[in-house]
Amino acid sequence: MIATILTSLKDFFIEFMQPESRLFVAFMAAELLSAYSIPIIVQIAKAKSLTSAPNHRTSHCNIVPTIGGLALFATIVVVSLSTINISGFSFLKQNTNMPALPSIIAGVTILFFIGMKDDLLGLSWKKKLTGEITAMLIMSIIGDQRISNMQGFLGVNEITYLNSILLTVFVGVAIINAFNLIDGIDGLASGISMIASFAFGLSFFLAGEKEYAILCAIIIGTLLPFFYYNVWGTKNKLFMGDTGSLMLGFLMTALAIRFNKLFFIPGGEISPSTAVISIAILIIPIFDTIRVFTLRILNRKSPFGADKRHIHHMMLQLGFSHLKSTLIIVSVNIFFIILAFSLSGVGKTKLLLILVVIALTLVSIPHLLIRKREKAALKTPADSSVSA
Protein backbone atom coordinates (compact mmCIF):
# COMPACT_ATOMS: atom_id res chain seq x y z
CA MET A 1 0.00 0.00 0.00
CA ILE A 2 2.74 2.44 1.02
CA ALA A 3 4.82 1.46 -1.98
CA THR A 4 1.85 2.18 -4.25
CA ILE A 5 1.34 5.61 -2.67
CA LEU A 6 5.03 6.47 -2.99
CA THR A 7 5.02 5.36 -6.62
CA SER A 8 1.96 7.52 -7.32
CA LEU A 9 3.60 10.51 -5.64
CA LYS A 10 6.74 9.93 -7.66
CA ASP A 11 4.75 9.80 -10.91
CA PHE A 12 2.91 12.96 -9.87
CA PHE A 13 6.14 14.84 -9.19
CA ILE A 14 7.67 13.68 -12.45
CA GLU A 15 4.66 14.92 -14.37
CA PHE A 16 4.35 18.10 -12.30
CA MET A 17 8.01 19.01 -12.76
CA GLN A 18 7.98 18.69 -16.54
CA PRO A 19 8.87 21.99 -18.27
CA GLU A 20 5.37 22.45 -19.70
CA SER A 21 3.80 22.11 -16.25
CA ARG A 22 6.42 24.31 -14.63
CA LEU A 23 5.78 27.00 -17.23
CA PHE A 24 2.14 27.26 -16.16
CA VAL A 25 3.00 27.00 -12.46
CA ALA A 26 5.68 29.69 -12.81
CA PHE A 27 3.30 32.04 -14.61
CA MET A 28 0.55 31.62 -11.99
CA ALA A 29 2.97 31.86 -9.06
CA ALA A 30 4.47 35.07 -10.44
CA GLU A 31 1.05 36.58 -11.07
CA LEU A 32 -0.26 35.73 -7.60
CA LEU A 33 2.88 36.86 -5.76
CA SER A 34 3.01 40.11 -7.71
CA ALA A 35 -0.69 40.82 -7.13
CA TYR A 36 -0.30 40.05 -3.42
CA SER A 37 2.84 42.12 -2.84
CA ILE A 38 1.94 45.31 -4.74
CA PRO A 39 -0.78 46.60 -2.35
CA ILE A 40 1.54 45.93 0.60
CA ILE A 41 4.39 47.83 -1.04
CA VAL A 42 2.08 50.74 -1.90
CA GLN A 43 0.92 50.90 1.72
CA ILE A 44 4.50 50.95 3.01
CA ALA A 45 5.57 53.55 0.42
CA LYS A 46 2.76 55.90 1.39
CA ALA A 47 3.43 55.44 5.10
CA LYS A 48 7.14 56.26 4.62
CA SER A 49 6.55 58.97 1.95
CA LEU A 50 8.43 57.00 -0.72
CA THR A 51 6.50 58.75 -3.47
CA SER A 52 7.02 60.85 -6.59
CA ALA A 53 5.59 64.38 -6.76
CA PRO A 54 4.67 65.88 -10.16
CA ASN A 55 7.22 68.20 -11.78
CA HIS A 56 7.99 69.71 -15.20
CA ARG A 57 9.58 66.44 -16.41
CA THR A 58 6.80 64.06 -15.38
CA SER A 59 3.48 63.35 -17.07
CA HIS A 60 1.48 62.51 -13.93
CA CYS A 61 -0.49 64.91 -11.74
CA ASN A 62 -0.66 63.08 -8.41
CA ILE A 63 1.74 61.84 -5.75
CA VAL A 64 2.42 58.17 -6.54
CA PRO A 65 4.70 55.53 -4.92
CA THR A 66 7.82 54.90 -7.01
CA ILE A 67 9.10 51.59 -5.65
CA GLY A 68 7.04 49.24 -7.80
CA GLY A 69 10.34 47.75 -8.93
CA LEU A 70 10.59 46.11 -5.50
CA ALA A 71 7.57 43.93 -6.28
CA LEU A 72 8.99 43.06 -9.71
CA PHE A 73 12.39 42.15 -8.27
CA ALA A 74 11.07 40.00 -5.43
CA THR A 75 8.63 38.13 -7.64
CA ILE A 76 11.01 37.46 -10.54
CA VAL A 77 13.86 36.31 -8.29
CA VAL A 78 11.77 34.11 -5.97
CA VAL A 79 9.75 32.41 -8.71
CA SER A 80 12.76 31.98 -11.04
CA LEU A 81 14.85 30.29 -8.38
CA SER A 82 11.88 28.07 -7.48
CA THR A 83 10.82 26.92 -10.94
CA ILE A 84 13.82 27.09 -13.31
CA ASN A 85 16.51 24.37 -13.38
CA ILE A 86 14.60 22.12 -10.98
CA SER A 87 16.87 19.17 -10.21
CA GLY A 88 16.45 18.61 -6.48
CA PHE A 89 14.85 15.18 -6.91
CA SER A 90 17.30 12.61 -8.24
CA PHE A 91 14.56 10.57 -9.87
CA LEU A 92 13.55 13.48 -12.08
CA LYS A 93 16.75 13.07 -14.09
CA GLN A 94 16.47 16.56 -15.51
CA ASN A 95 19.41 18.33 -17.06
CA THR A 96 20.20 21.94 -16.24
CA ASN A 97 19.26 23.78 -19.40
CA MET A 98 19.83 27.33 -18.15
CA PRO A 99 23.30 27.60 -16.62
CA ALA A 100 23.23 31.37 -17.10
CA LEU A 101 20.41 31.83 -14.56
CA PRO A 102 22.68 32.65 -11.57
CA SER A 103 24.48 35.36 -13.54
CA ILE A 104 21.17 36.80 -14.74
CA ILE A 105 19.84 36.89 -11.17
CA ALA A 106 23.10 38.51 -10.04
CA GLY A 107 22.77 41.22 -12.70
CA VAL A 108 19.12 41.82 -11.79
CA THR A 109 20.10 42.15 -8.12
CA ILE A 110 22.81 44.73 -8.87
CA LEU A 111 20.42 46.81 -10.95
CA PHE A 112 17.75 46.50 -8.26
CA PHE A 113 19.99 48.18 -5.68
CA ILE A 114 21.24 50.76 -8.18
CA GLY A 115 17.71 51.62 -9.25
CA MET A 116 16.35 51.65 -5.71
CA LYS A 117 18.97 54.11 -4.55
CA ASP A 118 18.33 56.30 -7.59
CA ASP A 119 14.57 56.24 -6.93
CA LEU A 120 14.84 57.06 -3.23
CA LEU A 121 17.98 59.17 -2.84
CA GLY A 122 19.20 60.01 -6.32
CA LEU A 123 22.35 58.68 -7.95
CA SER A 124 24.97 60.17 -10.25
CA TRP A 125 25.00 58.95 -13.83
CA LYS A 126 28.55 57.64 -13.34
CA LYS A 127 27.55 55.29 -10.51
CA LYS A 128 24.44 54.27 -12.41
CA LEU A 129 26.48 53.47 -15.51
CA THR A 130 29.04 51.55 -13.43
CA GLY A 131 26.26 49.34 -12.05
CA GLU A 132 24.88 48.67 -15.52
CA ILE A 133 28.31 47.77 -16.89
CA THR A 134 28.99 45.48 -13.91
CA ALA A 135 25.69 43.64 -14.42
CA MET A 136 26.44 43.14 -18.12
CA LEU A 137 29.99 41.94 -17.41
CA ILE A 138 28.72 39.32 -14.97
CA MET A 139 26.20 38.00 -17.48
CA SER A 140 28.60 38.04 -20.45
CA ILE A 141 31.69 36.65 -18.71
CA ILE A 142 30.40 34.42 -15.91
CA GLY A 143 27.13 33.48 -17.62
CA ASP A 144 28.76 33.35 -21.08
CA GLN A 145 25.74 35.13 -22.56
CA ARG A 146 27.29 37.43 -25.15
CA ILE A 147 27.13 38.51 -28.76
CA SER A 148 29.75 36.36 -30.45
CA ASN A 149 28.78 36.79 -34.10
CA MET A 150 27.82 39.96 -35.99
CA GLN A 151 25.89 37.83 -38.52
CA GLY A 152 27.46 39.61 -41.50
CA PHE A 153 26.59 43.14 -40.34
CA LEU A 154 29.12 45.58 -41.87
CA GLY A 155 30.80 42.51 -43.35
CA VAL A 156 31.72 41.13 -39.90
CA ASN A 157 30.84 37.65 -38.70
CA GLU A 158 32.72 35.89 -35.88
CA ILE A 159 34.38 38.33 -33.45
CA THR A 160 37.10 37.87 -30.84
CA TYR A 161 36.28 37.16 -27.20
CA LEU A 162 37.31 40.62 -25.97
CA ASN A 163 35.38 42.42 -28.70
CA SER A 164 32.44 40.15 -27.99
CA ILE A 165 32.42 41.23 -24.32
CA LEU A 166 32.78 44.92 -25.21
CA LEU A 167 29.99 44.77 -27.79
CA THR A 168 27.69 42.88 -25.42
CA VAL A 169 28.23 45.43 -22.65
CA PHE A 170 27.63 48.34 -25.05
CA VAL A 171 24.42 46.85 -26.47
CA GLY A 172 23.20 45.86 -23.02
CA VAL A 173 23.77 49.29 -21.50
CA ALA A 174 22.02 50.89 -24.49
CA ILE A 175 18.93 48.65 -24.15
CA ILE A 176 18.81 49.06 -20.37
CA ASN A 177 18.76 52.84 -20.72
CA ALA A 178 16.30 52.66 -23.63
CA PHE A 179 13.78 50.93 -21.35
CA ASN A 180 14.53 53.47 -18.65
CA LEU A 181 13.70 56.27 -21.10
CA ILE A 182 10.38 54.87 -22.36
CA ASP A 183 9.07 54.48 -18.83
CA GLY A 184 7.32 57.85 -19.08
CA ILE A 185 3.62 57.00 -19.16
CA ASP A 186 1.42 54.44 -17.45
CA GLY A 187 1.83 50.89 -18.72
CA LEU A 188 4.29 51.54 -21.55
CA ALA A 189 7.49 49.92 -20.24
CA SER A 190 5.57 46.99 -18.72
CA GLY A 191 3.40 46.61 -21.85
CA ILE A 192 6.39 46.54 -24.20
CA SER A 193 8.19 44.10 -21.88
CA MET A 194 5.22 41.71 -21.81
CA ILE A 195 4.90 41.74 -25.61
CA ALA A 196 8.65 41.20 -26.05
CA SER A 197 8.66 38.41 -23.44
CA PHE A 198 5.77 36.69 -25.23
CA ALA A 199 7.57 36.87 -28.60
CA PHE A 200 10.82 35.59 -27.15
CA GLY A 201 9.06 33.03 -24.94
CA LEU A 202 7.00 31.52 -27.74
CA SER A 203 10.13 31.21 -29.89
CA PHE A 204 12.02 29.54 -27.03
CA PHE A 205 9.16 27.14 -26.32
CA LEU A 206 8.81 26.06 -29.96
CA ALA A 207 12.58 25.59 -30.17
CA GLY A 208 12.64 23.39 -27.06
CA GLU A 209 14.41 25.99 -24.91
CA LYS A 210 11.91 25.46 -22.10
CA GLU A 211 13.84 27.07 -19.22
CA TYR A 212 14.06 30.40 -21.04
CA ALA A 213 10.39 30.06 -21.95
CA ILE A 214 9.65 29.68 -18.22
CA LEU A 215 11.62 32.87 -17.49
CA CYS A 216 9.53 34.71 -20.08
CA ALA A 217 6.34 33.35 -18.47
CA ILE A 218 7.56 34.60 -15.08
CA ILE A 219 8.19 38.09 -16.46
CA ILE A 220 4.72 38.24 -18.03
CA GLY A 221 3.04 36.89 -14.89
CA THR A 222 4.88 39.45 -12.78
CA LEU A 223 4.01 42.38 -15.01
CA LEU A 224 0.31 41.68 -15.52
CA PRO A 225 -0.76 42.77 -11.99
CA PHE A 226 1.69 45.67 -12.13
CA PHE A 227 0.20 46.83 -15.43
CA TYR A 228 -3.26 46.77 -13.87
CA TYR A 229 -2.26 48.78 -10.79
CA ASN A 230 -0.08 51.15 -12.82
CA VAL A 231 -2.79 51.93 -15.40
CA TRP A 232 -6.11 51.53 -13.58
CA GLY A 233 -5.06 51.65 -9.96
CA THR A 234 -6.43 54.43 -7.79
CA LYS A 235 -5.77 53.51 -4.18
CA ASN A 236 -2.89 51.18 -5.07
CA LYS A 237 -1.46 52.98 -8.11
CA LEU A 238 2.35 52.85 -8.32
CA PHE A 239 5.29 53.38 -10.67
CA MET A 240 8.09 50.88 -11.33
CA GLY A 241 10.73 53.61 -11.09
CA ASP A 242 14.29 53.17 -12.27
CA THR A 243 14.40 50.02 -10.14
CA GLY A 244 11.92 48.31 -12.42
CA SER A 245 12.87 49.80 -15.78
CA LEU A 246 16.59 49.01 -15.38
CA MET A 247 15.79 45.39 -14.47
CA LEU A 248 13.40 44.99 -17.39
CA GLY A 249 15.97 46.41 -19.81
CA PHE A 250 18.56 43.96 -18.49
CA LEU A 251 16.20 40.99 -18.74
CA MET A 252 15.17 41.92 -22.29
CA THR A 253 18.86 42.10 -23.20
CA ALA A 254 19.44 38.63 -21.76
CA LEU A 255 16.50 37.23 -23.73
CA ALA A 256 17.60 38.93 -26.96
CA ILE A 257 21.16 37.58 -26.66
CA ARG A 258 19.92 34.04 -26.05
CA PHE A 259 17.44 34.40 -28.92
CA ASN A 260 20.29 35.29 -31.29
CA LYS A 261 22.54 32.47 -30.05
CA LEU A 262 19.74 29.94 -30.37
CA PHE A 263 18.34 30.81 -33.78
CA PHE A 264 21.45 31.91 -35.66
CA ILE A 265 23.56 29.28 -37.40
CA PRO A 266 26.42 30.67 -39.53
CA GLY A 267 25.66 29.79 -43.15
CA GLY A 268 22.47 28.04 -42.09
CA GLU A 269 18.92 28.48 -43.29
CA ILE A 270 17.05 28.62 -39.97
CA SER A 271 16.81 32.40 -39.88
CA PRO A 272 19.15 34.69 -41.81
CA SER A 273 17.57 37.69 -40.06
CA THR A 274 17.74 36.73 -36.38
CA ALA A 275 19.46 39.92 -35.23
CA VAL A 276 16.99 42.12 -37.10
CA ILE A 277 14.04 40.16 -35.68
CA SER A 278 15.32 40.75 -32.16
CA ILE A 279 15.60 44.46 -32.99
CA ALA A 280 11.98 44.40 -34.21
CA ILE A 281 10.86 42.79 -30.95
CA LEU A 282 12.44 45.68 -29.02
CA ILE A 283 11.97 48.32 -31.72
CA ILE A 284 10.01 50.91 -29.72
CA PRO A 285 12.63 51.55 -27.00
CA ILE A 286 15.55 51.13 -29.44
CA PHE A 287 14.21 53.33 -32.23
CA ASP A 288 12.82 55.99 -29.89
CA THR A 289 16.11 56.32 -28.03
CA ILE A 290 18.17 56.60 -31.23
CA ARG A 291 15.70 59.14 -32.66
CA VAL A 292 15.67 61.34 -29.55
CA PHE A 293 19.46 61.23 -29.13
CA THR A 294 19.91 62.15 -32.80
CA LEU A 295 17.52 65.12 -32.52
CA ARG A 296 19.29 66.39 -29.41
CA ILE A 297 22.70 66.18 -31.08
CA LEU A 298 21.40 67.93 -34.22
CA ASN A 299 20.10 70.71 -31.97
CA ARG A 300 23.53 70.94 -30.32
CA LYS A 301 22.25 69.69 -26.99
CA SER A 302 23.46 66.89 -24.76
CA PRO A 303 22.00 63.55 -25.89
CA PHE A 304 21.50 62.72 -22.21
CA GLY A 305 19.54 65.88 -21.42
CA ALA A 306 15.88 65.67 -20.46
CA ASP A 307 13.14 66.86 -22.79
CA LYS A 308 9.73 65.79 -24.08
CA ARG A 309 10.65 64.50 -27.55
CA HIS A 310 9.83 60.85 -26.89
CA ILE A 311 7.06 59.12 -28.79
CA HIS A 312 4.87 58.86 -25.70
CA HIS A 313 5.23 62.61 -25.11
CA MET A 314 4.02 63.29 -28.65
CA MET A 315 0.99 61.06 -28.10
CA LEU A 316 0.09 63.01 -24.98
CA GLN A 317 0.51 66.29 -26.87
CA LEU A 318 -2.04 65.05 -29.40
CA GLY A 319 -4.54 64.65 -26.59
CA PHE A 320 -4.41 60.89 -26.08
CA SER A 321 -4.67 59.55 -22.54
CA HIS A 322 -1.90 57.47 -20.98
CA LEU A 323 -3.83 54.27 -21.67
CA LYS A 324 -4.67 55.10 -25.28
CA SER A 325 -1.08 56.20 -25.93
CA THR A 326 0.25 52.98 -24.45
CA LEU A 327 -2.18 50.80 -26.41
CA ILE A 328 -1.32 52.54 -29.69
CA ILE A 329 2.44 52.28 -29.15
CA VAL A 330 2.26 48.64 -27.99
CA SER A 331 0.07 47.80 -31.01
CA VAL A 332 2.69 49.33 -33.30
CA ASN A 333 5.34 47.20 -31.59
CA ILE A 334 3.23 44.08 -32.20
CA PHE A 335 2.87 45.07 -35.86
CA PHE A 336 6.66 45.28 -36.24
CA ILE A 337 7.15 41.88 -34.59
CA ILE A 338 4.65 40.19 -36.90
CA LEU A 339 6.16 41.98 -39.90
CA ALA A 340 9.70 40.92 -39.01
CA PHE A 341 8.82 37.25 -38.57
CA SER A 342 6.74 37.30 -41.77
CA LEU A 343 9.54 38.85 -43.85
CA SER A 344 12.47 37.07 -42.21
CA GLY A 345 13.28 35.35 -45.50
CA VAL A 346 14.10 38.56 -47.37
CA GLY A 347 17.47 38.86 -45.65
CA LYS A 348 18.73 41.00 -42.78
CA THR A 349 19.71 44.08 -44.81
CA LYS A 350 16.41 44.41 -46.66
CA LEU A 351 14.41 43.63 -43.53
CA LEU A 352 16.28 46.22 -41.48
CA LEU A 353 15.75 48.81 -44.20
CA ILE A 354 12.02 48.01 -44.32
CA LEU A 355 11.71 48.38 -40.55
CA VAL A 356 13.59 51.69 -40.48
CA VAL A 357 11.56 53.21 -43.34
CA ILE A 358 8.25 52.19 -41.78
CA ALA A 359 9.36 53.39 -38.33
CA LEU A 360 10.40 56.79 -39.72
CA THR A 361 7.12 57.07 -41.61
CA LEU A 362 4.99 56.21 -38.58
CA VAL A 363 6.82 58.53 -36.19
CA SER A 364 6.49 61.41 -38.65
CA ILE A 365 2.69 61.25 -38.43
CA PRO A 366 2.30 62.52 -34.83
CA HIS A 367 5.16 64.97 -35.45
CA LEU A 368 3.36 66.49 -38.45
CA LEU A 369 0.05 66.60 -36.57
CA ILE A 370 1.69 68.47 -33.69
CA ARG A 371 3.30 70.96 -36.08
CA LYS A 372 -0.06 71.49 -37.77
CA ARG A 373 -1.70 72.20 -34.41
CA GLU A 374 1.05 74.62 -33.44
CA LYS A 375 0.70 76.54 -36.70
CA ALA A 376 -3.08 76.66 -36.29
CA ALA A 377 -2.67 77.96 -32.75
CA LEU A 378 -0.33 80.74 -33.97
CA LYS A 379 -2.77 81.80 -36.68
CA THR A 380 -5.83 81.87 -34.40
CA PRO A 381 -4.99 85.10 -32.46
CA ALA A 382 -4.16 86.97 -35.67
CA ASP A 383 -7.37 85.82 -37.34
CA SER A 384 -9.48 86.78 -34.33
CA SER A 385 -7.92 90.28 -34.13
CA VAL A 386 -8.62 90.91 -37.82
CA SER A 387 -12.24 89.86 -37.49
CA ALA A 388 -12.62 92.10 -34.42
N, C-alpha and C positions, 0 to 999 in steps of 0.2 A: 504493500500500500504506500509506504513512505517512498520507496524507490520510484513508484509510478508518479507520485506528486512531484518529486525532485526532477524527474525526466520531463514532466509537463512544464515545470517552471523554467527548466533549461531551454526547452523549445520556445517558450514564450519570450525569454530574454534574447535568444538568437534572432527571432523574428522582429522583436521590438527594436533591437540595436542595428538592424539593417539600415543602410544609408537613406533609403526612401522613407522609412518610418522616422528616423532621426530628423530628417528635413522638416517633416510636419511638426514633430515635437518641438524642435528648435524654434520654428516660426511661432507656434502658440505660446511657448514659454517666454520668448522675447516680448511678444505682444502683451501678455498678461503682466509680466514684471514691469514693463515700461508704463502701462496704464495704471498700475498700482503705485509706482514710485513718484510719478509726476505730481499728483496733488500734494503729496507729502513734502516734496521739494519746494513747491510753490508756497506752501504754508510756512516752511522754515525761512525761505527767502524774504517773504513779506515781514515776518517777525523780526528778522535781523537786518532789514532794509537793504537787501542785496538785489536792488532793482535798477532799472535804467529809466532816467527821466528824459523826456523829449528835448531835442536841441535842433540846431539848423542842419545837422547832417543826417538826422533820423527821419523816418517816414511814419512814425507812430505818434499818437497824441496823448497817450496815457503812461503812467508809471507801471512798468512790467518787469517781473523777475527775469534775470539774464543768465541763470545757471542751469538752463535746461540741458546743457551738455553733460551735467552730472548724471542725469537719468540715462542718457544715451551711453555714456561710458560704462556705468555700472551694469546695465543690461547686456550690452555687447560682450563685455569681458566675462561676466558670470556665465551667460548662456553658451558662449563659444567654448570656454574651458570645460563645460559640462557635456557638450554634445558633439564636439569635433574631435577626431582621433581617439574615439572610445576603444580602449584595448585593455581595460582593467580585468576582464574575465578571460582566463586563458582559453576556455572552450570556444570563445567567439572566433578566434583565429583571424582577426582582422589586421590588415597591414596599415601602417600609418601612411596616409596618403597626402598629408599636409604638414610636412616637416617645418615649413616656414611660419606656422602659427605662433610659436613663442616670440619670434622676432616681430611679427605683426602686432601682437599684444604689447610688446615692449615699446614699439613706436607709438601706438595709441596712448599708452600710459604717459609717455614723455609729453606728448602734445596735449593731453588732458591737463597736466599740471601747468604747462606753459599757457594754455588758453584760460585756465581758471584764474591764474594770477593776473593775466591781462584783463579779464572781465571784471575782477574785483578791485585790483589795485593799480592797474596800468602797467605796461611793460614796454621797454624800448624796442625798436625794430631790430636792433642788433641781437638782443637776447632771444627775441622771437625767432629770428632767422637761424640762430645757432641751434635752437631746439628742433626746428624743422629739419635742418641738415643732419643733426644727430639721429633723429628718427629714421631718416632715409638711409643713412649709412648702416644702421643696425639691420634694416630689412635687406639691403642690397649685399652687404658683406656676410653677416651672420646667417641671414635667411636665404642668401643666394637668389634673391628675387631682383633681377636687374635686366636692363635692356642690353642684350648681347649681340643683336643683329639689327642693322639699320634698314634691312629689307629692300636694298637698292636705292634708298632715298639719297639724292645727290651723288649717285653712283657708288655708294658705300654699302657694303654688306656686313660681314663679320668684323667686329671691332675688338681691340685689345681689352684686357681685363680692367686696367686703370681707366681707360676712356669709357668703358662700360659703366663703371662706378660713377664717374663724373657726370656722364649723361643722365644716368638714372636719378642722381641727386638733383640735378638741374630740372629735369622734367617733373619730378615729384614735388619739389618746392614750388614750381610754377602752378601745378594743379591744386596743391594745398591752398595757395593764396587765391587762386581763381574761385574756389568754393567759398573762401572767406569773403571775397568781394561780392558774390551774388547773394549773400545772405542779407538782403536789404529789405525784403518785404515778406509778409507772412506766407509760409509754406513753400517758398521757392527752393531753397537749398535742400530741404527734406524731400520735396517733390521730385526734383531732378535726381537726387540720390536714390530714391526708390525706383524710378524708371531705369536708371543705369544699372542698379543692382539686379533688377528683373532681367534686363537684356543679358548681362554677364552671367547671371545665375542659370538662366534657361540654356545658354550656350554650354556652360560647364556641365549641367545635368545631362544634356544630350550627348556630350562627349565622354561621359563616364567619370568626370572629375567631381565626384559627389561631395567631397569635403568642402570644396570652394562653393559649391551650390548651397550647402548648408549655411556657410558664412553669409552668403547673399540673402538667404531666407531670414537669418537672424537680423540683418540690417533692416530689411523691409518690415519685419515684425516689430522691431524697436521703433521705427520711424512712424508707423501708422498712428499710434496713440499720440505721439508728439505732434504730428500734422494736425490732428483733430484739435488738440488743446491750443496749438499755435494759431490756427486759422479761426476756429469757432469758439474757442474758450473765452469765457467772461471772467468768472471767479478764479479759474485755474489757468488763465492764459500765461504763457511764458515764451521766452526766446531761447534759442540754443546757445547764443553768444559765440565768441571765438572758440570756446571750449569745444562746442559741437561742430562748428564749421571746419576747424582745423582737422579734427578726427575724421570727419567724413571725406575731406579732400585726400587725406592719407590712405584711407580704406579704398577709395575709388582708384587711387594710384596703384595700390597693391593688386586690385582686381584687374586693372588694365594691363599691367605687366604680365600677370599670369595668363591672361587671355591671349596676349601676343606670343608668349612662349608655347602655349598649348596648340594654337591654331596655325602657327607659321612654320612651314617646312621649307628650307632653302631649296629652290628648284622644283618644289612640289606643286600639286594642283589643288590642295585643300582650300586655300584662300589666298590668292595673290594680293589681297587688299586688307589684310588683318589690321595693320597699323592704322589705316584710314578709317576702318570700321570702328576701332576703339576711339578715335577722335570724334567720329559721328555720335557715339554713345555719350560722350562728354562735351558735345559741341557748344552748348550754351555757355557754360563757365569759361571754356577755352577761348571761343571766338569773342565773347564779350570783353574779356580781359585784354586780349590782343588789340581789339578795336579801341577801347578806352585809353590804353597806354599809348597807342599810335596817335590818337587825337591830342592827348596831352603834350606829347613830344612835338608834334607839328605846331602847337600853340605855344611852344617854348616854355612849357611848365614841367614840373617834376612828374614823371609817370606814376609816382607813388603818392601824389597829392590827392586830397579828397575833393570830389565834386559830385554832380548828379547827372553824369553822362551815361550811366549804365542803362541797359535795356529796360530793366524794371522801373527805373526813374522815368523813362520816356512814356511807359504805359500809364503811370500815375498822372503824368502831365496831360495825357489825352483824356483823363477823367475816369479811367477804369479803377475799380476797387482793387484791394490787395488780392482778393480771391480770384477775380476775373483776370487780373494781370498774370497771376501764377498759372492759372489753367491754360491761358493762351500760350505762355512761354513753354510750359511743360508739353503741351500738344505739339508745338513746333519741334521740340526736342524728339518726341516720339516719331514725328514725320521724318526727321533726318535719320533716325535709327532704321526705320523700315526702308527708306530709300537706299541707305548704304548697304544693307544686307541684300536688297533686291538687285542692286547694280554692282555687286562685288566682283562679278566676272569681267567688268570692263577694264580692270587694271587700276593700280593704286594712283597713278598720275591723273588719269582722266576722272576717276572718282573724286579725288581731292579737289580738282578744278571745279567739278560740278557742285560739290558741297560749298565751296567758297563763293562761287557766283550766286547760288541760291541764297546763301546766308547774307551776302552783301545786298542783294535785291530786297529780301524781307526786312532787313534792319533799316533800309532807306525809307520804307513806307511810313513808320511812325515819325521818323525824322522830318520827312516832307510835310506830314500833317501838322506837326508842331510848328514848323516854319510858316505854314499857311495860316495857322491861327494867330501867330505873332504878327504877321503882316496885316491881317484883318483887324487885330486889336489896335495897331498903330493908325490905321486909316479911320477907324470909328470916331475918334475925337474930332478929327479934321472935318469929316463929313457932317457931324452933328453941328459944328460951329458954323459951317456954310449954310446949312438949312435954317439955322436960327437967325 
